[in-house]
């Protein structure tokens, strides 16, 4: 039997047979027992091949999708990753995996909170729900992780005739997105009761968190090792260059990866406007110059487009509020504490309708006076283009008196002259 167990064709046929048993209704526990008794472990590439073959042989994609979680559970711990390639730090797959670590962490924290529901009394219920909102709003960031797989990675698999598994995985992405939306919609119900939440634990919340974690297993045991084998360094470089268009999920890479042999200079952003110059009605500047200007003005600016997605923020030395590239392409509603989401909604609604174009706020924070202003951005025809958030620390400015007409410099905290 040992020579059969080591035979790739035998393993694939056996795995196919076991997956079809699941299709026919046999229990996952029984199938897993048969799998471990006869195969012990299966190379990750063969799992993909079997899924592809099943679809080609007529098993509907919808049925493979339905079985996906079950055969994922059966395979857990039985996939052989010994031949998987090493992943360099900052590589797109390294970023995916580090995002997964954060997703898993937040999902674990959410699960722990949900398990404490019985201990929550009426007085603390609203605070408890706000904590849950924060966790599930954070988990919605997984959409950016999934979009990068769907639009940047899957096309390269399809070019290599691997079409079935990406379709199945994309279907699971859509299911998880809908489950997460369902969780957030329920948590945002104004009349939500503890009993409502308790009734939904086993039919919505726990299955959603399990689906998120199951997807991490599928990615790390099967998808990513296979992608490392199939995609070339040039393919990964193209994926890397387009990643920021979609944003990151709960993680901001610390290393800017570049494959060996790539000579393209990435030290400065690439401009799409002739030879790096941006021409405006009142003048022009290079990409390098506009970056320096935006990062030098003494305010924090964040741009939200007309679809309510965060598209840009300045990176000055003395930010009022911390920002990371993980917010790029994120719904702006999810970038604020649950308790203030209704305010953000109202501002966006009034800006879009034309009812308002400016919304100022000021707060005291850690002994500082902070001014926060929102401006509607409109074109010359009045069409709404998005919202600009501007924040600045006015603590020192509010203390100014008299006049200053003599040239003098004082070292600021960052070692720059004022």
C-alpha positions in Angstrom: 0.0 0.0 0.0 2.9 2.4 0.7 3.8 2.8 -2.9 0.1 3.7 -3.6 0.0 6.2 -0.9 3.0 8.0 -2.4 1.5 8.0 -5.8 0.0 11.3 -6.9 -2.7 9.9 -9.1 -3.9 7.5 -6.4 -4.0 10.4 -3.8 -6.0 12.6 -6.2 -8.5 9.8 -7.0 -8.9 9.0 -3.3 -9.4 12.6 -2.3 -12.0 13.0 -5.1 -13.8 9.9 -4.0 -13.9 11.2 -0.4 -15.2 14.7 -1.5 -17.9 13.0 -3.5 -18.9 11.0 -0.4 -19.4 14.4 1.3 -21.5 15.4 -1.7 -23.6 12.2 -1.1 -24.2 13.1 2.5 -21.6 11.1 4.5 -20.5 12.8 7.7 -17.4 15.0 7.7 -16.1 13.1 10.8 -16.3 9.8 9.0 -14.7 11.1 5.8 -11.9 12.7 7.8 -11.2 9.4 9.5 -11.0 7.6 6.2 -8.7 10.3 4.8 -6.3 10.1 7.7 -6.4 6.3 7.6 -5.5 6.0 3.9 -3.6 9.2 3.0 -2.3 10.9 6.1 -1.3 14.0 4.2 -1.9 15.5 0.7 0.4 18.0 -1.1 -1.4 21.4 -1.4 -1.2 21.4 -5.2 -3.2 18.1 -5.5 -6.1 19.6 -3.5 -6.5 22.3 -6.1 -6.2 19.9 -9.0 -9.0 17.7 -7.5 -11.3 20.7 -7.1 -10.6 21.7 -10.7 -11.2 18.2 -12.0 -14.5 17.8 -10.1 -15.8 21.0 -11.8 -14.5 19.9 -15.2 -16.2 16.5 -14.7 -19.6 18.1 -14.1 -19.9 18.7 -10.4 -21.6 22.2 -10.4 -19.6 25.0 -9.0 -22.4 25.8 -6.6 -22.1 22.3 -5.2 -18.3 22.6 -4.8 -19.0 25.9 -3.1 -21.4 24.2 -0.7 -18.9 21.5 0.0 -16.0 23.9 0.4 -16.3 24.4 4.1 -16.8 20.7 4.8 -13.9 19.4 2.7 -11.8 22.3 4.1 -12.6 21.0 7.6 -11.8 17.4 6.5 -8.4 18.5 5.1 -7.4 20.7 8.1 -4.1 19.4 9.4 -3.8 16.9 6.5 -2.2 19.2 3.9 1.5 18.7 3.3 3.2 22.1 3.1 6.8 20.8 3.2 7.4 21.8 -0.5 6.0 25.3 -0.1 8.4 28.1 -1.1 9.8 30.6 1.4 8.1 34.0 1.2 10.2 37.2 1.4 9.2 39.9 3.8 7.0 42.5 2.2 6.1 40.1 -0.7 2.3 40.3 -1.5 1.8 36.8 0.0 3.6 37.9 3.2 1.3 40.9 3.3 -1.8 38.6 2.9 -0.6 36.4 5.7 0.1 39.2 8.1 -3.3 40.6 7.3 -4.7 37.1 8.1 -2.9 37.2 11.5 -4.7 40.5 12.3 -8.1 39.3 11.0 -7.7 36.1 13.1 -6.8 38.2 16.1 -9.9 40.6 15.8 -12.1 37.6 15.0 -10.9 35.9 18.2 -11.5 39.0 20.2 -15.0 39.3 18.8 -15.7 35.6 19.6 -14.5 36.2 23.1 -16.8 39.1 23.5 -19.8 37.2 22.2 -19.2 34.4 24.6 -19.5 36.9 27.5 -23.0 38.0 26.4 -24.7 36.2 29.3 -22.7 38.2 31.8 -23.8 41.5 30.4 -26.5 43.4 32.2 -28.9 46.1 30.8 -26.8 49.0 32.1 -23.7 47.9 30.2 -25.4 46.5 27.1 -25.0 49.6 24.9 -21.3 49.8 25.6 -21.0 46.1 24.9 -22.7 46.5 21.6 -20.4 49.4 20.7 -17.4 47.2 21.4 -18.9 44.5 19.1 -19.5 47.1 16.4 -15.9 48.2 16.5 -14.7 44.6 16.0 -17.1 43.8 13.2 -16.5 47.1 11.5 -12.8 46.3 11.6 -13.4 42.8 10.1 -15.2 44.5 7.2 -11.7 45.5 6.1 -11.3 41.9 4.9 -13.1 43.1 1.7 -9.9 44.8 0.6 -8.0 41.6 1.2 -10.5 39.6 -0.9 -10.6 42.2 -3.6 -6.9 42.0 -4.1 -7.1 38.3 -4.4 -10.0 38.5 -6.9 -8.7 41.3 -9.1 -4.9 41.0 -8.8 -4.1 37.3 -8.1 -6.9 35.3 -9.6 -6.4 36.6 -13.1 -2.8 35.1 -13.1 -4.2 31.7 -11.9 -6.8 31.8 -14.7 -4.0 32.5 -17.3 -2.5 29.3 -16.1 -5.8 27.4 -16.7 -6.6 27.3 -12.9 -10.2 28.5 -13.1 -12.3 26.4 -10.8 -10.8 27.1 -7.4 -10.8 30.9 -7.8 -14.5 30.8 -8.7 -15.2 28.7 -5.7 -13.2 30.9 -3.4 -14.7 34.1 -4.8 -18.1 32.6 -4.0 -17.0 32.1 -0.4 -15.8 35.7 -0.3 -19.3 36.9 -1.3 -20.9 34.8 1.4 -18.6 36.1 4.1 -19.2 39.7 2.9 -22.9 39.2 3.2 -22.6 37.6 6.6 -20.5 40.5 7.9 -23.0 43.0 6.6 -25.7 41.0 8.3 -23.8 41.2 11.6 -23.3 44.9 11.3 -26.9 45.6 10.3 -28.1 43.7 13.4 -25.7 45.5 15.7 -26.9 48.9 14.3 -30.6 48.1 15.0 -31.8 51.0 17.3 -34.1 48.6 19.3 -31.6 45.7 19.6 -32.1 43.7 22.7 -29.9 41.3 24.5 -32.3 38.5 23.6 -32.1 39.5 19.9 -28.4 39.2 20.0 -28.4 35.9 21.9 -30.9 34.4 19.4 -28.5 35.3 16.5 -25.3 34.0 18.0 -25.4 30.5 16.5 -27.2 31.4 13.2 -25.2 34.5 12.3 -22.3 35.7 14.5 -20.4 32.5 15.3 -20.8 31.1 11.7 -19.5 34.4 10.3 -16.4 34.3 12.5 -15.8 30.6 11.6 -16.1 31.4 7.9 -13.5 34.1 8.2 -11.1 31.7 10.0 -11.8 28.9 7.6 -10.9 31.1 4.7 -7.6 31.9 6.4 -6.9 28.1 6.5 -7.8 27.7 2.8 -5.5 30.5 1.9 -2.5 29.5 3.9 -2.7 25.8 3.4 -3.7 25.7 -0.3 -4.1 29.0 -2.2 -0.9 30.8 -1.2 1.5 27.9 -1.6 0.0 27.2 -5.0 0.2 30.8 -6.1 3.9 30.9 -5.1 4.5 28.0 -7.5 2.4 29.4 -10.4 3.0 33.2 -10.4 6.4 34.5 -11.6 8.4 37.3 -9.9 7.2 39.6 -12.7 3.6 38.7 -11.9 4.0 39.3 -8.2 5.7 42.7 -9.0 2.6 43.7 -11.0 0.4 42.6 -8.1 2.6 44.6 -5.6 2.5 47.8 -7.7 -1.3 47.8 -7.9 -2.0 46.8 -4.3 -2.3 50.3 -2.9 -5.3 50.9 -5.2 -7.2 48.5 -3.1 -5.7 49.1 0.4 -4.7 46.8 3.2 -6.8 44.9 5.8 -6.0 45.8 9.4 -2.3 45.9 8.6 0.2 48.4 7.0 3.3 46.7 5.5 6.6 47.9 7.1 8.8 46.7 4.2 8.4 47.8 0.6 9.2 44.6 -1.3 10.9 44.6 -4.7 12.1 41.4 -6.5 15.7 41.0 -7.5 16.6 42.3 -10.9 13.8 44.9 -11.0 15.5 48.2 -12.2 12.4 50.4 -12.1 12.9 53.3 -9.6 10.2 53.2 -7.1 11.6 55.8 -4.7 9.2 58.4 -6.0 5.6 57.9 -7.0 4.9 57.4 -10.7 2.9 60.2 -12.2 0.3 59.5 -15.0 0.4 63.2 -16.1 3.2 63.8 -18.7 6.7 63.7 -17.4 5.8 64.0 -13.7 4.2 67.4 -14.0 0.7 68.2 -12.8 -0.7 71.2 -14.6 -3.5 73.2 -13.0 -5.2 76.5 -14.1 -3.1 78.6 -11.6 0.2 76.8 -12.1 2.0 73.5 -12.0 4.2 71.3 -9.9 5.9 67.9 -10.1 4.7 64.9 -8.2 7.7 65.3 -5.8 6.8 69.0 -5.2 3.1 68.4 -4.5 4.0 65.6 -2.1 6.3 68.0 -0.2 3.6 70.7 -0.1 0.9 68.4 1.1 3.1 66.9 3.8 4.3 70.4 5.0 1.1 72.3 5.4 0.4 72.5 9.2 -2.8 70.5 9.0 -3.8 66.9 8.6 -5.9 66.3 5.5 -7.8 63.1 4.5 -9.7 62.8 1.2 -12.9 60.7 1.0 -14.2 60.2 -2.6 -17.9 60.5 -3.7 -18.3 56.7 -3.0 -17.3 57.4 0.7 -14.0 55.6 0.3 -10.8 57.0 1.9 -8.5 57.6 -1.0 -5.6 59.8 0.4 -4.2 61.3 3.6 -1.3 63.6 4.2 1.8 62.3 5.9 3.2 65.3 7.8 5.6 64.8 10.8 3.2 66.0 13.4 -0.1 64.4 12.8 -3.1 65.1 15.0 -4.6 61.6 14.5 -2.7 58.5 13.5 -3.3 57.2 10.1 -2.0 54.1 8.3 -2.3 52.9 4.7 -4.7 50.2 6.0 -7.5 52.8 5.7 -7.0 53.4 2.0 -10.1 52.4 0.1 -12.0 51.8 3.3 -15.6 53.0 3.9 -15.1 56.2 5.9 -18.0 55.1 8.2 -15.8 52.3 9.4 -12.9 54.6 10.3 -14.8 56.2 13.1 -15.9 54.9 16.5 -19.4 53.3 16.4 -20.8 56.0 18.7 -20.0 58.8 16.1 -21.0 56.9 12.9 -24.4 58.6 12.8 -22.6 62.0 12.7 -20.5 60.9 9.8 -23.6 59.6 8.0 -25.4 63.0 8.5 -22.4 65.0 7.2 -22.2 62.8 4.1 -25.9 63.0 3.5 -26.0 66.8 3.8 -22.9 67.3 1.6 -24.3 65.1 -1.1 -27.7 66.8 -1.0 -26.2 70.2 -1.1 -27.8 71.1 2.3 -24.3 71.9 3.7 -20.7 72.2 2.6 -18.8 72.8 5.9 -19.0 71.0 9.2 -16.7 72.2 12.0 -16.0 70.5 15.4 -13.5 71.2 18.1 -12.4 69.0 21.0 -10.0 69.0 23.9 -7.6 66.0 23.7 -4.6 65.3 25.9 -4.4 68.9 26.9 -4.6 70.1 23.3 -7.2 72.1 21.5 -8.1 70.3 18.2 -10.1 71.8 15.4 -11.7 69.2 13.0 -13.4 70.5 9.9 -15.2 68.7 7.0 -15.5 70.3 3.6 -17.6 69.2 0.7 -15.6 69.1 -2.5 -17.5 70.1 -5.7 -16.6 70.7 -9.3 -17.3 73.9 -11.2 -20.8 72.6 -12.0 -21.5 71.9 -8.3 -21.3 68.2 -8.6 -20.2 66.5 -5.4 -16.7 64.9 -5.7 -16.1 63.9 -2.1 -15.2 65.2 1.3 -12.0 66.7 2.8 -11.3 66.2 6.5 -8.9 68.8 7.9 -7.6 68.6 11.5 -5.1 70.9 13.2 -3.7 71.5 16.7 -4.5 75.1 17.6 -3.2 75.0 21.1 -0.2 77.3 20.5 -2.1 79.5 18.0 -4.8 80.3 20.5 -2.1 81.7 22.9 -0.6 84.2 20.4 -0.8 87.8 21.4 0.6 91.1 20.1 2.8 91.0 17.0 6.0 89.3 15.8 7.9 91.4 13.3 11.5 90.4 14.0 13.0 87.3 12.2 13.9 84.6 14.7 13.9 80.8 14.8 13.0 78.3 17.4 13.7 74.6 17.2 10.5 72.6 17.3 10.1 69.1 18.6 11.0 67.5 15.3 14.3 69.4 15.0 12.9 71.7 12.3 13.0 75.5 12.4 9.7 77.3 12.7 
